[in-house]
Amino acid sequence: MKNSTVFDCSILELEKHSHEKGNISIVENGKEVPFNINRVYYLYDVPGGEDRGAHGHKELRQLIIAASGSFDIILNDGNNKRKITLNRPYVGLFVVPGIWREIINFSSGSICMVVASHKYDEADYIRNYEDFLKFKKEI
């Protein structure tokens, strides 16, 4: 999706089931997320002042959730930037392919859970911003 923009990324609110013993939100293939889930991972114990991400993907779709705490995600399509703050465990950011993302401003004890459409494939990553811009311009 070389022609994708930051405006193709969207906030998805997961159904929140409240109970006196706590809340639960569910993520299922093709139901809460618009793709089949093939991988789930999470980032935690990120030291203060550090950031994560700083890469793009050619095909991977992701739903990024602040399972605990908060952090900001900077989305960049080569022309436009958007900053999204995630701080509720029942709200996720759906990120389409062809978007450069950086995750910053992690609160103490935060957990960033990522639900992904594909298994890990290094060939899908664009890790250099100049290469990302070239990818976006290719026809």
DSSP file with accessible surface (Angstrom, degrees, kcal/mol):
  #  RESIDUE AA STRUCTURE BP1 BP2  ACC     N-H-->O    O-->H-N    N-H-->O    O-->H-N    TCO  KAPPA ALPHA  PHI   PSI    X-CA   Y-CA   Z-CA
    1    1 A M    >         0   0   82      0, 0.0     3,-1.5     0, 0.0    58,-0.0   0.000 360.0 360.0 360.0  68.3    0.0    0.0    0.0
    2    2 A K  T 3   +     0   0   70      1,-0.3   136,-0.0   133,-0.1    96,-0.0   0.755 360.0  53.5 -66.3 -24.1    2.4    2.6   -1.2
    3    3 A N  T 3  S+     0   0  142      2,-0.0    -1,-0.3   134,-0.0    95,-0.1   0.327  81.2 123.6 -95.3  10.3   -0.3    5.1   -1.6
    4    4 A S    <   -     0   0    3     -3,-1.5     2,-0.3    93,-0.1    94,-0.0  -0.342  44.1-158.7 -68.9 151.5   -1.6    4.8    2.0
    5    5 A T    >   -     0   0   44     94,-0.1     3,-2.1    73,-0.1     4,-0.4  -0.825  35.0-102.2-124.9 169.7   -1.8    7.8    4.2
    6    6 A V  G >  S+     0   0    0      1,-0.3     3,-1.0    -2,-0.3    90,-0.1   0.748 119.5  66.6 -62.9 -20.2   -1.9    8.5    7.9
    7    7 A F  G 3  S+     0   0  133      1,-0.2    -1,-0.3     3,-0.0    -3,-0.0   0.589  88.5  65.3 -79.8  -8.1   -5.7    9.1    7.4
    8    8 A D  G <  S+     0   0   75     -3,-2.1     2,-0.3     2,-0.0    -1,-0.2   0.589  86.9  86.2 -83.4 -13.5   -6.1    5.4    6.5
    9    9 A C    <   -     0   0    2     -3,-1.0     2,-0.3    -4,-0.4    86,-0.2  -0.678  66.1-175.4 -85.3 142.5   -5.1    4.6   10.1
   10   10 A S  E     -A   94   0A  46     84,-1.4    84,-3.4    -2,-0.3     2,-0.4  -0.969  30.4-110.9-143.9 155.7   -8.0    4.6   12.5
   11   11 A I  E     -A   93   0A  77     -2,-0.3     2,-0.5    82,-0.2    82,-0.2  -0.713  31.4-162.0 -82.6 130.8   -8.9    4.3   16.2
   12   12 A L  E     -A   92   0A  42     80,-3.2    80,-3.0    -2,-0.4     2,-0.6  -0.977   7.2-148.9-115.5 125.9  -10.9    1.1   16.9
   13   13 A E  E     -A   91   0A 135     -2,-0.5    78,-0.2    78,-0.2     2,-0.2  -0.856  15.4-145.3 -95.5 120.3  -12.9    0.9   20.1
   14   14 A L        -     0   0    7     76,-3.4     2,-0.1    -2,-0.6    13,-0.1  -0.561  29.6 -95.5 -81.4 148.2  -13.0   -2.6   21.4
   15   15 A E        -     0   0  119     11,-0.3     2,-0.6    -2,-0.2    11,-0.5  -0.423  39.3-150.4 -63.5 132.6  -16.1   -3.8   23.2
   16   16 A K  E     -E   25   0B  90      9,-0.1     2,-0.7    -2,-0.1     9,-0.2  -0.948   5.9-160.7-112.2 118.9  -15.7   -3.5   26.9
   17   17 A H  E     -E   24   0B  79      7,-3.1     7,-1.9    -2,-0.6     2,-0.3  -0.901  14.1-155.3-100.2 111.8  -17.5   -5.9   29.1
   18   18 A S  E     +E   23   0B  88     -2,-0.7     2,-0.3     5,-0.2     5,-0.2  -0.677  19.1 167.2 -91.6 142.8  -17.8   -4.5   32.7
   19   19 A H  E >   -E   22   0B 115      3,-0.6     3,-2.4    -2,-0.3    -2,-0.0  -0.977  48.8-110.9-148.0 154.0  -18.2   -6.7   35.7
   20   20 A E  T 3  S+     0   0  181     -2,-0.3     3,-0.1     1,-0.3    -2,-0.0   0.756 120.8  52.3 -60.5 -22.2  -17.9   -6.1   39.4
   21   21 A K  T 3  S-     0   0  180      1,-0.4    -1,-0.3    -3,-0.0     2,-0.2   0.331 128.6 -70.9 -95.7   6.9  -14.7   -8.3   39.3
   22   22 A G  E <   -E   19   0B  39     -3,-2.4    -3,-0.6     2,-0.0    -1,-0.4  -0.673  54.8 -73.0 130.4 177.1  -13.1   -6.3   36.5
   23   23 A N  E     -E   18   0B  99     -2,-0.2     2,-0.3    -5,-0.2    -5,-0.2  -0.720  30.9-162.8-110.0 159.5  -13.4   -5.6   32.8
   24   24 A I  E     -E   17   0B 100     -7,-1.9    -7,-3.1    -2,-0.3     2,-0.4  -0.998   4.4-172.1-142.2 138.1  -12.7   -7.7   29.7
   25   25 A S  E     -E   16   0B  42     -2,-0.3     2,-0.4    -9,-0.2    -9,-0.1  -0.983  16.2-148.0-125.6 143.7  -12.2   -6.7   26.1
   26   26 A I        -     0   0   63    -11,-0.5     2,-0.5    -2,-0.4   -11,-0.3  -0.897  10.2-164.9-119.5 140.3  -11.9   -9.3   23.3
   27   27 A V        +     0   0   41     -2,-0.4     2,-0.3   -13,-0.1    -2,-0.0  -0.982  19.2 173.8-123.9 117.0   -9.9   -9.3   20.1
   28   28 A E    >>> -     0   0   90     -2,-0.5     3,-1.7     1,-0.0     5,-1.0  -0.924  40.7 -84.3-124.6 151.6  -10.9  -12.0   17.5
   29   29 A N  T 345S-     0   0   88     -2,-0.3     7,-0.2     1,-0.3    -1,-0.0  -0.231 108.4  -9.8 -51.3 128.0   -9.8  -12.7   13.9
   30   30 A G  T 345S+     0   0   52      5,-2.0    -1,-0.3     3,-0.2     6,-0.1   0.470 124.5  78.3  65.3   1.0  -11.8  -10.7   11.4
   31   31 A K  T <45S+     0   0  142     -3,-1.7    -1,-0.2     4,-0.2    -2,-0.1   0.816 107.9  11.7-104.6 -72.5  -14.3   -9.4   14.1
   32   32 A E  T  <5S+     0   0   37     -4,-0.8    -3,-0.1     1,-0.1    -5,-0.1   0.746 134.3  46.3 -78.1 -25.9  -12.8   -6.6   16.2
   33   33 A V  S   <S-     0   0    2     -5,-1.0     2,-0.6     2,-0.2    -3,-0.2  -0.931  83.6-128.0-118.1 145.4   -9.8   -6.2   13.8
   34   34 A P  S    S+     0   0   78      0, 0.0     2,-0.3     0, 0.0    -5,-0.1  -0.082  86.8  49.8 -85.0  37.2  -10.1   -6.1   10.0
   35   35 A F  S    S-     0   0   18     -2,-0.6    -5,-2.0    81,-0.0     2,-0.4  -0.973  92.1 -90.2-159.0 165.3   -7.5   -8.8    9.4
   36   36 A N        -     0   0  105     -2,-0.3     2,-0.5    -7,-0.2    -7,-0.0  -0.724  44.8-123.7 -81.9 133.4   -6.6  -12.4   10.5
   37   37 A I        +     0   0   36     -2,-0.4    80,-0.2     1,-0.1     3,-0.1  -0.655  41.5 159.2 -82.5 124.8   -4.3  -12.4   13.5
   38   38 A N        +     0   0   87     78,-2.7     2,-0.3    -2,-0.5    79,-0.2   0.436  65.4  24.3-119.7  -7.4   -1.1  -14.3   13.0
   39   39 A R  E     -B  116   0A  71     77,-1.4    77,-3.3    80,-0.1     2,-0.4  -0.968  52.7-171.4-160.0 141.1    1.1  -12.7   15.7
   40   40 A V  E     +B  115   0A  82     -2,-0.3     2,-0.3    75,-0.2    75,-0.2  -0.999  19.1 157.8-133.4 132.3    0.8  -11.0   19.0
   41   41 A Y  E     -B  114   0A  51     73,-2.3    73,-3.5    -2,-0.4     2,-0.3  -0.953  20.1-150.7-145.0 166.2    3.6   -9.4   20.9
   42   42 A Y  E     -B  113   0A 133     -2,-0.3     2,-0.4    71,-0.3    71,-0.2  -0.994   8.1-141.4-144.6 149.8    4.0   -6.7   23.5
   43   43 A L  E     +B  112   0A  22     69,-2.7    69,-2.5    -2,-0.3     2,-0.3  -0.910  32.8 155.9-107.0 136.3    6.6   -4.1   24.6
   44   44 A Y  E     +B  111   0A 125     -2,-0.4    67,-0.1    67,-0.2    66,-0.0  -0.951  48.6  38.7-154.6 167.3    7.2   -3.4   28.3
   45   45 A D        +     0   0  132     65,-0.5    -1,-0.1    -2,-0.3    66,-0.1   0.837  68.3 172.6  54.8  35.2    9.8   -2.1   30.7
   46   46 A V        -     0   0   23     64,-0.3    -1,-0.2    61,-0.2    63,-0.2  -0.643  35.8-116.8 -73.3 121.9   10.7    0.5   28.1
   47   47 A P    >   -     0   0   84      0, 0.0     3,-2.1     0, 0.0    59,-0.2  -0.264  38.8 -85.9 -61.0 147.5   13.2    2.9   29.9
   48   48 A G  T 3  S+     0   0   75      1,-0.3     3,-0.1    57,-0.1    59,-0.1  -0.221 114.8  18.4 -52.5 135.3   12.1    6.5   30.4
   49   49 A G  T 3  S+     0   0   83      1,-0.3    -1,-0.3    57,-0.3     2,-0.2   0.321  98.2 119.6  85.1  -9.5   13.0    8.7   27.3
   50   50 A E    <   -     0   0  107     -3,-2.1    56,-0.5    56,-0.1    -1,-0.3  -0.520  46.2-156.5 -85.6 157.2   13.3    5.7   25.0
   51   51 A D        -     0   0   77     -2,-0.2     2,-0.3    53,-0.1    53,-0.2  -0.855   1.9-156.0-127.5 165.6   11.2    5.2   21.9
   52   52 A R  E     +F  103   0C 115     51,-2.7    51,-2.9    -2,-0.3     2,-0.7  -0.813  59.1  34.6-130.6 175.7   10.3    2.1   19.8
   53   53 A G  E     +F  102   0C  27     -2,-0.3    49,-0.3    49,-0.2     3,-0.1  -0.740  43.9 161.9  84.1-116.0    9.2    1.5   16.3
   54   54 A A  E     +     0   0C  36     47,-1.7     2,-0.3    -2,-0.7    48,-0.2   0.953  54.3  88.3  54.1  53.6   10.9    3.9   13.9
   55   55 A H  E     -F  101   0C  19     46,-1.4    46,-2.4    -3,-0.1     2,-0.3  -0.966  62.8-135.9-161.7 170.0   10.1    1.7   10.9
   56   56 A G  E     -I  126   0D   0     70,-2.2    70,-2.5    -2,-0.3     2,-0.4  -0.811  14.1-135.0-126.1 170.9    7.5    1.0    8.3
   57   57 A H  E     -I  125   0D   0     42,-0.4    41,-3.2    -2,-0.3    42,-0.3  -0.977   5.6-152.3-129.1 146.7    6.0   -2.2    6.8
   58   58 A K  S    S-     0   0   82     66,-1.9    -1,-0.1    -2,-0.4    67,-0.1   0.845  94.7  -4.4 -82.6 -37.1    5.2   -3.1    3.2
   59   59 A E  S    S+     0   0  119     65,-0.2     2,-0.1    38,-0.1    66,-0.1   0.574  98.4 113.5-130.7 -23.1    2.3   -5.5    3.9
   60   60 A L        -     0   0    7     64,-0.2     2,-0.4    36,-0.1    -3,-0.1  -0.339  44.1-160.6 -65.5 135.2    1.8   -5.9    7.7
   61   61 A R        -     0   0   78     35,-0.1    56,-2.3    36,-0.1     2,-0.3  -0.898  14.4-170.1-109.1 145.5   -1.3   -4.5    9.3
   62   62 A Q  E     -CD  95 116A   4     33,-2.2    33,-3.1    -2,-0.4     2,-0.5  -0.975  25.8-154.0-138.2 150.1   -1.3   -3.9   13.1
   63   63 A L  E     -CD  94 115A   0     52,-2.5    52,-2.7    -2,-0.3     2,-0.5  -0.995  23.6-161.5-117.0 117.9   -3.7   -3.1   15.9
   64   64 A I  E     -CD  93 114A   1     29,-2.5    29,-2.7    -2,-0.5     2,-0.4  -0.902  10.7-177.6-107.1 128.0   -1.7   -1.3   18.6
   65   65 A I  E     -CD  92 113A   4     48,-3.1    48,-3.0    -2,-0.5     2,-1.4  -0.973  31.9-134.0-129.1 137.1   -3.2   -1.2   22.1
   66   66 A A  E     + D   0 112A   0     25,-0.7    46,-0.2    22,-0.5    25,-0.2  -0.731  27.2 179.7 -84.6  89.7   -2.0    0.4   25.4
   67   67 A A  E    S+     0   0A  43     44,-1.4     2,-0.3    -2,-1.4    -1,-0.2   0.820  73.7   4.3 -64.1 -26.8   -2.8   -2.7   27.5
   68   68 A S  E    S- D   0 111A  55     43,-1.4    43,-2.4    -3,-0.2    -1,-0.2  -0.978 121.8  -5.9-154.8 144.0   -1.5   -0.6   30.5
   69   69 A G  S    S-     0   0   32     -2,-0.3     2,-0.3    41,-0.2    40,-0.1  -0.317  84.4 -78.0  72.6-151.5   -0.3    2.9   30.9
   70   70 A S        +     0   0   38     35,-0.1    37,-2.7    38,-0.1     2,-0.3  -0.968  39.3 166.4-149.7 161.6    0.0    5.3   28.0
   71   71 A F  E     -G   86   0C   1     15,-1.8    15,-2.7    -2,-0.3     2,-0.4  -0.956  29.8-115.3-165.5 165.3    2.3    6.2   25.0
   72   72 A D  E     -GH  85 104C  16     32,-3.0    32,-2.9    -2,-0.3     2,-0.5  -0.870  17.0-154.0-109.1 147.5    2.1    8.3   21.8
   73   73 A I  E     -GH  84 103C   0     11,-3.0    11,-2.7    -2,-0.4     2,-0.6  -0.988   4.7-154.6-121.4 125.8    2.4    7.0   18.3
   74   74 A I  E     -GH  83 102C  30     28,-3.0    28,-1.7    -2,-0.5     2,-0.4  -0.904  12.2-162.4 -98.7 118.5    3.6    9.2   15.5
   75   75 A L  E     -GH  82 101C   0      7,-3.3     7,-2.1    -2,-0.6     2,-0.4  -0.851   9.9-179.6-100.9 139.8    2.3    8.2   12.1
   76   76 A N  E     -GH  81 100C   6     24,-2.2    24,-3.1    -2,-0.4     5,-0.2  -0.986  21.2-179.6-144.4 125.0    4.0    9.4    9.0
   77   77 A D        -     0   0    5      3,-2.1     4,-0.1    -2,-0.4    -1,-0.1   0.245  64.9 -94.7-105.1   9.7    3.2    8.7    5.4
   78   78 A G  S    S+     0   0   25      2,-0.4     3,-0.1    22,-0.1   -73,-0.1   0.138 121.7  40.0  97.7 -20.7    6.0   10.8    3.9
   79   79 A N  S    S+     0   0  149      1,-0.4     2,-0.3     0, 0.0    -1,-0.1   0.618 115.7  37.0-123.1 -39.8    3.8   13.8    3.5
   80   80 A N        -     0   0   67      2,-0.0    -3,-2.1     0, 0.0    -2,-0.4  -0.897  60.2-158.1-121.3 151.3    1.6   14.0    6.6
   81   81 A K  E     -G   76   0C 145     -2,-0.3     2,-0.3    -5,-0.2    -5,-0.2  -0.959   6.6-174.3-126.8 146.5    2.1   13.2   10.3
   82   82 A R  E     -G   75   0C  68     -7,-2.1    -7,-3.3    -2,-0.4     2,-0.5  -0.995  13.2-149.8-135.8 142.2   -0.4   12.4   13.0
   83   83 A K  E     -G   74   0C 126     -2,-0.3     2,-0.4    -9,-0.2    -9,-0.2  -0.959  16.2-173.8-113.2 124.6    0.2   12.0   16.7
   84   84 A I  E     -G   73   0C  19    -11,-2.7   -11,-3.0    -2,-0.5     2,-0.5  -0.971  12.2-150.9-118.8 130.7   -2.1    9.5   18.5
   85   85 A T  E     -G   72   0C  73     -2,-0.4     2,-0.5   -13,-0.2   -13,-0.2  -0.889   9.3-164.0-100.3 126.9   -2.1    9.0   22.3
   86   86 A L  E     +G   71   0C   2    -15,-2.7   -15,-1.8    -2,-0.5   -21,-0.1  -0.956  30.6 140.6-109.6 128.9   -3.2    5.6   23.5
   87   87 A N        +     0   0   89     -2,-0.5   -18,-0.2   -17,-0.2    -1,-0.1   0.233  49.4  76.5-152.6  14.7   -4.1    5.3   27.1
   88   88 A R    >   -     0   0  105      3,-0.2     3,-1.7   -20,-0.1   -22,-0.5  -0.999  67.2-140.2-132.5 132.1   -7.2    3.0   27.4
   89   89 A P  T 3  S+     0   0   74      0, 0.0   -64,-0.1     0, 0.0   -22,-0.1   0.576 101.6  56.2 -71.6  -4.7   -6.9   -0.9   27.1
   90   90 A Y  T 3  S+     0   0   46    -24,-0.1   -76,-3.4   -76,-0.0     2,-0.4   0.221  96.4  75.8-108.8  15.6  -10.2   -1.1   25.1
   91   91 A V  E <   -A   13   0A   4     -3,-1.7   -25,-0.7   -78,-0.2     2,-0.3  -0.990  59.3-179.9-127.4 132.1   -9.0    1.3   22.4
   92   92 A G  E     -AC  12  65A   0    -80,-3.0   -80,-3.2    -2,-0.4     2,-0.6  -0.903  26.1-127.2-129.2 159.3   -6.5    0.4   19.6
   93   93 A L  E     -AC  11  64A   0    -29,-2.7   -29,-2.5    -2,-0.3     2,-0.6  -0.936  19.2-147.4-106.3 119.6   -4.9    2.1   16.7
   94   94 A F  E     -AC  10  63A  24    -84,-3.4   -84,-1.4    -2,-0.6     2,-0.5  -0.780  17.0-165.7 -86.4 118.3   -5.3    0.2   13.4
   95   95 A V  E     - C   0  62A   0    -33,-3.1   -33,-2.2    -2,-0.6   -86,-0.1  -0.944   4.1-152.4-112.4 123.8   -2.1    0.9   11.3
   96   96 A V        -     0   0    8     -2,-0.5     3,-0.5   -35,-0.2   -39,-0.2  -0.421  32.6 -84.6 -86.2 165.5   -2.1    0.1    7.6
   97   97 A P  S    S+     0   0    1      0, 0.0   -39,-0.2     0, 0.0    -1,-0.2  -0.241 108.1  44.7 -63.6 159.2    0.9   -0.9    5.5
   98   98 A G  S    S+     0   0    0    -41,-3.2     2,-0.4     1,-0.2   -40,-0.1   0.732  84.5 118.8  79.4  23.4    3.1    1.9    4.1
   99   99 A I        -     0   0    0     -3,-0.5   -42,-0.4   -42,-0.3     2,-0.4  -0.985  58.3-138.7-124.1 129.2    3.1    4.0    7.2
  100  100 A W  E     - H   0  76C  14    -24,-3.1   -24,-2.2    -2,-0.4     2,-0.4  -0.707  29.8-169.4 -79.8 133.2    6.2    5.0    9.2
  101  101 A R  E     -FH  55  75C   2    -46,-2.4   -47,-1.7    -2,-0.4   -46,-1.4  -0.981  18.3-175.6-132.3 143.6    5.6    4.7   12.9
  102  102 A E  E     -FH  53  74C  59    -28,-1.7   -28,-3.0    -2,-0.4     2,-0.5  -0.997  14.1-151.2-132.0 135.9    7.4    5.8   16.1
  103  103 A I  E     +FH  52  73C   8    -51,-2.9   -51,-2.7    -2,-0.4     2,-0.2  -0.950  31.5 159.1-111.1 121.8    6.2    4.9   19.6
  104  104 A I  E     + H   0  72C  39    -32,-2.9   -32,-3.0    -2,-0.5   -53,-0.1  -0.779  37.9  44.2-134.5 174.4    7.3    7.5   22.2
  105  105 A N        -     0   0   97     -2,-0.2     2,-0.2   -34,-0.2    -1,-0.2   0.872  64.2-170.0  56.6  46.1    6.5    8.9   25.6
  106  106 A F        -     0   0   25    -56,-0.5   -57,-0.3   -59,-0.2   -35,-0.2  -0.480  15.8-133.9 -66.4 129.2    6.0    5.6   27.4
  107  107 A S    >   -     0   0   40    -37,-2.7     3,-2.0    -2,-0.2   -61,-0.2  -0.443  40.3 -78.1 -75.9 161.0    4.5    6.1   30.9
  108  108 A S  T 3  S+     0   0  128      1,-0.3    -1,-0.1    -2,-0.1   -38,-0.1  -0.359 118.2   9.5 -60.7 129.8    6.1    4.2   33.7
  109  109 A G  T 3  S+     0   0   52      1,-0.2    -1,-0.3   -63,-0.2    -2,-0.0   0.572  91.8 156.2  77.7  10.7    4.9    0.6   33.7
  110  110 A S    <   -     0   0    4     -3,-2.0   -65,-0.5   -64,-0.2     2,-0.4  -0.314  29.2-156.0 -72.1 152.8    3.2    0.8   30.3
  111  111 A I  E     -BD  44  68A  57    -43,-2.4   -44,-1.4   -67,-0.1   -43,-1.4  -0.991   0.6-160.0-130.1 122.1    2.5   -2.2   28.1
  112  112 A C  E     -BD  43  66A   0    -69,-2.5   -69,-2.7    -2,-0.4     2,-0.4  -0.908  10.8-164.7-103.5 111.0    2.1   -1.8   24.4
  113  113 A M  E     -BD  42  65A  52    -48,-3.0   -48,-3.1    -2,-0.7     2,-0.5  -0.847   1.7-163.7 -99.5 132.8    0.4   -4.8   22.9
  114  114 A V  E     -BD  41  64A   2    -73,-3.5   -73,-2.3    -2,-0.4     2,-0.5  -0.976   7.8-164.2-121.2 125.5    0.5   -5.3   19.1
  115  115 A V  E     -BD  40  63A   3    -52,-2.7   -52,-2.5    -2,-0.5     2,-0.3  -0.941  21.9-164.4-105.6 123.4   -1.8   -7.6   17.2
  116  116 A A  E     -BD  39  62A   0    -77,-3.3   -78,-2.7    -2,-0.5   -77,-1.4  -0.854  29.5-141.8-121.6 151.2   -0.3   -8.3   13.7
  117  117 A S  S    S+     0   0    8    -56,-2.3     2,-0.3    -2,-0.3   -81,-0.1   0.655  86.8  37.0 -79.8 -20.2   -1.6   -9.7   10.4
  118  118 A H  S    S-     0   0   72    -57,-0.3   -80,-0.1   -79,-0.1     3,-0.1  -0.934  84.2-106.6-131.6 157.2    1.6  -11.6    9.5
  119  119 A K        -     0   0  153     -2,-0.3   -80,-0.1     1,-0.2    -2,-0.1  -0.318  65.4 -66.4 -70.3 164.3    4.2  -13.5   11.3
  120  120 A Y        +     0   0  115     -4,-0.0     2,-0.3    -2,-0.0    -1,-0.2  -0.309  60.7 168.3 -57.8 130.1    7.6  -11.8   11.7
  121  121 A D    >>  -     0   0   91     -3,-0.1     3,-2.2     1,-0.1     4,-0.5  -0.847  26.0-158.3-146.6 105.0    9.3  -11.3    8.3
  122  122 A E  G >4 S+     0   0   84     -2,-0.3     3,-1.4     1,-0.3    -1,-0.1   0.824  91.9  66.1 -55.2 -31.6   12.4   -9.1    8.2
  123  123 A A  G 34 S+     0   0   64      1,-0.3    -1,-0.3     3,-0.0   -65,-0.0   0.719  95.3  58.4 -65.3 -18.6   11.8   -8.5    4.4
  124  124 A D  G <4 S+     0   0   18     -3,-2.2   -66,-1.9   -67,-0.1    -1,-0.3   0.672  89.9  92.3 -83.4 -16.5    8.6   -6.7    5.2
  125  125 A Y  E <<  -I   57   0D  29     -3,-1.4     2,-0.5    -4,-0.5   -68,-0.2  -0.536  56.2-162.4 -82.2 143.4   10.3   -4.1    7.4
  126  126 A I  E     +I   56   0D  11    -70,-2.5   -70,-2.2    -2,-0.2    -3,-0.0  -0.966  17.3 171.5-118.6 106.4   11.6   -0.7    6.1
  127  127 A R        +     0   0  122     -2,-0.5     2,-0.5   -72,-0.2    -1,-0.1   0.564  55.1  69.6 -99.0 -10.0   14.0    0.3    8.8
  128  128 A N  S  > S-     0   0   77      1,-0.1     4,-2.1   -72,-0.0     3,-0.2  -0.941  71.2-144.4-112.9 128.9   15.7    3.4    7.2
  129  129 A Y  H  > S+     0   0   72     -2,-0.5     4,-2.4     1,-0.2     5,-0.2   0.875 101.0  53.1 -62.3 -37.8   13.5    6.5    6.7
  130  130 A E  H  > S+     0   0  116      1,-0.2     4,-2.0     2,-0.2    -1,-0.2   0.908 109.4  49.4 -64.1 -39.2   15.1    7.4    3.4
  131  131 A D  H  > S+     0   0   83      2,-0.2     4,-2.5     1,-0.2    -1,-0.2   0.870 108.3  55.0 -64.9 -36.1   14.4    3.9    2.1
  132  132 A F  H  X S+     0   0    0     -4,-2.1     4,-2.4     2,-0.2    -2,-0.2   0.938 107.0  49.2 -61.6 -45.7   10.8    4.4    3.3
  133  133 A L  H  X S+     0   0   33     -4,-2.4     4,-1.4     1,-0.2    -2,-0.2   0.905 111.2  49.6 -63.1 -38.6   10.4    7.6    1.3
  134  134 A K  H  X S+     0   0  129     -4,-2.0     4,-1.2     1,-0.2     3,-0.3   0.918 109.3  52.4 -64.7 -42.3   11.8    5.8   -1.8
  135  135 A F  H >< S+     0   0   21     -4,-2.5     3,-0.5     1,-0.2    -2,-0.2   0.913 108.1  51.4 -58.4 -43.2    9.3    2.9   -1.2
  136  136 A K  H 3< S+     0   0   33     -4,-2.4    -1,-0.2     1,-0.2    -2,-0.2   0.817 111.0  48.2 -66.4 -27.4    6.4    5.4   -1.1
  137  137 A K  H 3< S+     0   0  160     -4,-1.4    -1,-0.2    -3,-0.3    -2,-0.2   0.638  86.1 106.7 -89.8 -15.2    7.5    7.0   -4.4
  138  138 A E    <<        0   0  107     -4,-1.2  -136,-0.0    -3,-0.5    -3,-0.0  -0.352 360.0 360.0 -65.3 142.3    7.9    3.8   -6.3
  139  139 A I              0   0  207     -2,-0.0    -1,-0.1  -137,-0.0    -2,-0.1  -0.745 360.0 360.0-102.0 360.0    5.2    3.2   -8.9
